[in-house]
Amino acid sequence: MPDAREDATTLGADVRALLGAERYDVARSLADAERVRRVVEQRMTLASAELRLLWLLSDGAARTMRDVSDDLGLEQSTVNRQVAAALKHGLIRRYRPDSGGALVLEVTPAGAEALRRDITLSMDVIRGGLDRLEAGERAVFAVLLGRFMAGYDEAAAALPAAPATS
């Protein structure tokens, strides 16, 4: 009777044969990238929602809650929760510009420091991967990865909606 390890090996070979070696290797690399992303995220100070919000606001452009919702492609209620949490943690502040109008958001010094720290951590991990490549390979990799991600994003956007469950 085969053990679980033999079953997994057989299943892996079956999936590889079904997908083809090239697609299997890419899918495996994407799964590995997701695993590494989770490890890095666990070591960051900011939650992923806070990181996205601070990254967006770090360009200094005055943004209302509606702007943030539009720019991040999130529901207003989700942005309200994320902004409330970031305000509570002192990462952002809300103020009314001198010209009046709607309240806008900006990163606080504490938020900027947390963002710098987490971006540095993330970039150090990316640098570790890029350091495995020669200088010319890094440039080619960046171009190819960009092209791949554009097609990957388009293919994901074209997926049909998930069926409703009861």
ChimeraX attribute file (.defattr): number of C-alpha atoms within 10 A of each C-alpha:
attribute: neighborCount
match mode: 1-to-1
recipient: residues
	/A:1	4
	/A:2	6
	/A:3	7
	/A:4	9
	/A:5	9
	/A:6	11
	/A:7	11
	/A:8	11
	/A:9	11
	/A:10	12
	/A:11	12
	/A:12	13
	/A:13	14
	/A:14	12
	/A:15	13
	/A:16	17
	/A:17	12
	/A:18	11
	/A:19	13
	/A:20	11
	/A:21	13
	/A:22	10
	/A:23	13
	/A:24	17
	/A:25	13
	/A:26	11
	/A:27	14
	/A:28	13
	/A:29	12
	/A:30	12
	/A:31	12
	/A:32	12
	/A:33	12
	/A:34	12
	/A:35	12
	/A:36	13
	/A:37	13
	/A:38	12
	/A:39	11
	/A:40	14
	/A:41	17
	/A:42	12
	/A:43	12
	/A:44	19
	/A:45	14
	/A:46	19
	/A:47	14
	/A:48	12
	/A:49	16
	/A:50	21
	/A:51	20
	/A:52	15
	/A:53	24
	/A:54	24
	/A:55	16
	/A:56	17
	/A:57	18
	/A:58	15
	/A:59	10
	/A:60	10
	/A:61	11
	/A:62	14
	/A:63	18
	/A:64	18
	/A:65	18
	/A:66	16
	/A:67	14
	/A:68	22
	/A:69	18
	/A:70	13
	/A:71	12
	/A:72	13
	/A:73	10
	/A:74	12
	/A:75	12
	/A:76	15
	/A:77	11
	/A:78	12
	/A:79	20
	/A:80	15
	/A:81	12
	/A:82	16
	/A:83	23
	/A:84	14
	/A:85	15
	/A:86	22
	/A:87	17
	/A:88	11
	/A:89	13
	/A:90	14
	/A:91	23
	/A:92	23
	/A:93	18
	/A:94	17
	/A:95	13
	/A:96	12
	/A:97	12
	/A:98	6
	/A:99	6
	/A:100	8
	/A:101	9
	/A:102	14
	/A:103	14
	/A:104	18
	/A:105	24
	/A:106	23
	/A:107	24
	/A:108	17
	/A:109	12
	/A:110	13
	/A:111	24
	/A:112	18
	/A:113	13
	/A:114	19
	/A:115	24
	/A:116	13
	/A:117	15
	/A:118	20
	/A:119	15
	/A:120	13
	/A:121	17
	/A:122	17
	/A:123	12
	/A:124	12
	/A:125	15
	/A:126	11
	/A:127	11
	/A:128	11
	/A:129	11
	/A:130	16
	/A:131	11
	/A:132	10
	/A:133	12
	/A:134	9
	/A:135	11
	/A:136	8
	/A:137	12
	/A:138	15
	/A:139	13
	/A:140	11
	/A:141	14
	/A:142	12
	/A:143	12
	/A:144	12
	/A:145	12
	/A:146	12
	/A:147	12
	/A:148	12
	/A:149	12
	/A:150	12
	/A:151	12
	/A:152	12
	/A:153	11
	/A:154	11
	/A:155	10
	/A:156	10
	/A:157	10
	/A:158	9
	/A:159	8
	/A:160	7
	/A:161	7
	/A:162	6
	/A:163	6
	/A:164	5
	/A:165	4
	/A:166	3
